[in-house]
Every structure is written in structure tokens, then in C-alpha cells.
Amino acid sequence: MSVVIAVEFAYANGEKEAENYWNAVSRGDAYPPTSARSHVEKFTKGLLDRLFFTAKLVEFERSAVNKTEDDQMLSLYEKSRRFWRQRQIHKAVEGLREWRLSFAKQIQERDTSYARQLKDLATVNVDKRILCVRGLLHQESLSRELQQIGVDFDSYRFKEPYAYSIAESVTLASLHGKAVEDETLIRLHIEEDYADREIVTGNFNYDTRQRIKRKVLSMNQADIRAYIASMKLEQDQDHR
């Protein structure tokens, strides 16, 4: 059994408060949340339920990315999605490309920093098992960084074999410096449309994501044109 739980935190703002709460749950001084709405909240609640009264030490990532930088990256995504809903396809595609490149850069920056943090954590907690809870898109870059600084580890994914979504595949391509075609980014926008609808209903999970991916990849050019034409046109609120 792991004795130390290392948890990721996307940006440097509020991680200490979150860490204090998780440790309070671990000691039994606080309770896990009683309900969860989103799939992210459900995942977090599941971890806290299992951590409750175990007395395990929890250490949160001190992210190399600050809240302002993370907000700026998120705004690129929101802007690209707004262009998409306005059927400004070229701007939507370029905006999504810029966001994915920014996201990939952020992943690499965080993993370079986090690998050193994990090494320090392992040094302080000699002979203790450390479970690092990290998103799948970090697996490759974090593993590489840990290898470079001589930290031994075993890496596990929650599902084997794991099939990446279109969005995840685009991010991995960006991490490797590979070009992504416009058509792939158009399909990514469509994948996001379908995912957003499932998230609202509370039915979003790995299997749903795979079903959406298969559906989007099966679309031919005529299907894509028809899909775009059928989208409800959103007016630019900034110019009303």
C-alpha cells in the first residue's frame, strides 16, 4: 500500500489549501464531499473516499504554471470554440491549434518541475511507497523527466490498452512537435461538441469518449460539411 499520495495541481494558486483539506480527510478530521456533479468531481470524491481515515500523507504539486498563465491558456480554447460556433472555421482551427500548442508547452513545463519535486519527496520519504496521481497526458513527459534525474518508478494507466481521444492525440502530437492537419482540428471541434453534450447529461466517461471518437472519425467530408451547416449560429456577443 502507498503511504504518500502525490496529487497534481494545474496551477500555482490554492494548492496549499487543497493539500490541507486532503490531509485532514486522511487523518479523519474532515469528511469527503457527500456528492459530486461532474466526472472530475466524481473522480476526486472517489479518491477522497478511499483516503478517509487512512493517515496517509498527501503532497500536492507546486505547479510551474501560475493561475494567470493557466487562465490565458483557457481563454485560447474558449475563443476558438466561440469562433467555431460562429462558423468562422479558419479562425476556430487556428485558435485550437494555438491552444493545443500552449497546452503541450504547459504540460512539459509542469512535468520538468514536478519530476524534481517527486525526487525531493522520495528523498524525504525513504523506503515509503509513493503513489503519484497524474493525468494520462503527463505519462510520457513525466516518465522521461524522472528517468533523466534517476528516479525509479512504475507507470500504470487506469485502462489497458488505452485508446486516446482525438483531443489527446492532438496534444501528444504537439508534445512531439508534429504538425496537425486542419481537418483533424475540425474533427476535434466536433468531438468537443459531442463531449460537451454528454458532460451536461452526466454521462461522460471513457466509453462515451470512445464512442464519440469512432463516430467523428467515421464522418466523411460531406458529413462534416453537413454538420457545420447544421450548427446553430452563435452571434459574437462582443460586437452586439
N, C-alpha and C positions, 0 to 999 in steps of 0.2 A: 504494500500500500504506500502511496505517496504521502510524505509528511509535509512538504512545502508545495503550495499551489501558486504558480506564476501565471498571472492573468494579463492579457493585453489591454491597452487603453489607447485609443486612437490619437488623442492629442493631449498636450500638457495643460490641463485645466480641470480640476476636480478629482484627479486620480487619488489623492490622499484621503479625501472624504469617502470615496467609494471603497478604498482599501480598509479604512477604519470600520466601515459597516460590515464588510465581508468577514473581517476578523472577529467582530462582535457576534455575528451569526455562528462562526466556527466555535467560539467559546460558549455559546448558548446564552449570551447576554442580549441578543436581539433575534427576531424571528425573520424567516424568509418571507417574501411577499406572498399574500394569500391568493392573488390572481395575476393573470398575465393576458395581455391582449394580442400583441404582435408576436411573430415567430421568434424574434430576437428576445423579447421579454420571457417567452416560454422557455427558451434555451437557458437564459440566465436564472430563472426560477428553478429549473431542474438542477443546475449546479449548486445553487444555494440550499435547496432541499437536501441534497446529498452531503453538503458540507456541514449542516447544522449539528452542533454539539460534538464535533469530531476533534476539536482542539488543534486542527492543522493550521499552520502559519500561511497566510496569504500575502503575496507580494505583487503589487501592480506595476506594470510597465511605466517608466518615466519616458514618455514619448519624446522623440527628437522633433516632433511637429507641434507647433503651438495651435491654439484654438483659432486664431485669426487665419493662419495658413490653411487649416482644415476647412474653415468656412469659405475661404476663397476658392478652394478646390470644389466644394459642393456647389457653389454658385455657377461654376462652369457647367456642371451637369444640369442644373435647373434651367440655365439659359439655353442649352442645347435642346432640352426637352420642350421648352417653350417654342423654340423655332420649329421643332417637329410638329407640334400641334397647330402651328400656323401654316404648315405645309411649305415652309421655307427649307426645302430638303438639303440644299448645298450647305447652308449655314448650320443646319442641325447636324449634318455629318461632320463638318469641320469642328464644331463645338464638342461633339462627342469624342472625336479623335484627340483634341486638346485635353479634355478631361481625363481620358484613359492614360495619356502620357504623363499627366500630372499625378494621377493616382499611382502609377507604376513607380515614379520617382519617389513618392512619399513612402511606399512600401519598402523600397531599398534603403532609404534614409533611416526609417524606423528599425529595420532589421539589423543594420550595421551597428546602431546604438544598442539595440536590445540584446544582441549577442554578447556584448561586453557586460551588460547588466546581469545576464544569466551566468556568465563566468564568475562574476563577483558573488552572486547569490550561492553558487555551488561551492565557492571557496569558503564562504562563511558557514555553510551548512554541510560540512564534510560528512560523508557516509549517510547522508539523508537523500531519499529519492525525491526528485522534483518533477512535478507534472506541469508542463507549460501548455496552457490553453491558448491556442493561436489559430487564426483563420487560415483556411487552406491556401490562399494565395500567397501566404508568407512561407509556406513549407520549403520551397526551393531556395529562396534567397536567405532565409534564416539558417537553413541547414548548411549552406555554403559558408556563411559568416562564422558559424560555430566551428566548422571544420578548420577554417583558416586560423582561428585562435586556439585550437587544440582542446575543444570541449567535446567530450564523449556524449553521445545521445542516441536514442532510438526514436524514429519518427513514425507516427501512426495517423492514418486518416479514418474518419468515422465510418467510411464505407469503402470496401474494396471489391472489384475495381471501381474507381470513382470516375464519372464522366463529367467533364467541365461543361458549363453552360456557354452560350455564345459570349456573354459578357466576360466570364472568367477566361475564356480562350483569348479574347482580345487583350485583356490585361497581361496575360502571360507573354503574348507576342510582343507587347510594348516593353515588358521587362527584358526581353531578349533583343530589343532594338529592331524588331522586324516590322516591315510596313504592313498596314492593314487596309484592305481594299474598301472603297466606298460602299460597295454592295453589302459587305459584311457588317458595316456600321449601320446601314439601313435596316438590315435584319436584326441587329442589336436593338435598335429603337422599337421595332415591332415586338421583340421578345420582352422588352421592358413594359410595353403596353399591356401585354397579356399578364405579365407578372404583377403589375400594379392592380389589375382587376382581381386576381386571386388573393393578393395580400389583404385587400379590403374585405373579402369574404372570410378571411381567416383560414383559408385552405392552402396556403403556400408552404410547400416543403420540397424536399429533394425530388421526390417522384413527380410532383407537379411541375417542377422546373424542367425535368427531363421530357415530360410530355409536351411542354411549351416549345422546347428546343426542337424536338422532332417535327412539330407542326410548322414552325417557322422555316426550318431548313428544307422542308418539302415544298415550299412555295416556289413557283416559277416566276419569271418576270411579269407575266400577265397578272398573276395572283398579287404580286407586290404592288403593281400599278393600281389594281382594283382596290386593294386595301387602303392605299394612300388616298385615293379618290373618295373613299367612303368615310374617311375620318371627319369627325365634327370639327369644323374650322374654328380655332380659338383666336379671337382678336387680341392684338397687342395692347394690353392694359396701359402701357406706358405712353401710348400715343392717342388715347381717347380724350 
